[in-house]
Amino acid sequence: MIENQVALANPAAAPRALQRLRQQRLTRHAALHAIGVVLARHIGYVLPPGGEAGDARGRYAADLEGLSADSWRQRFAGDEED
């Protein structure tokens, strides 16, 4: 799913996030995982009955724009890095 988002630039924030994370020295593999964690969190927001629908795509894109290698490393202690 993340590879598709990056390839299609849908949302446009996905390829920007991948490029930014790679420039911040995450491997492509780790960067895709980082983006996937953001996506999984947002899916969790909208799937339950009464979940937060609203502008789910906008919130997801905003979180991708704020994603950094440092925030990924802090959260996962570099488990996915080479």
Secondary structure, DSSP 4 states (H G I P E B T S, - for coil): -HHHHHHHTSSTHHHHHHHHHHHTT--HHHHHHHHHHHHHHHHHHHSSTT---TTHHHHHHHHHHH--HHHHHHHHTTTT--
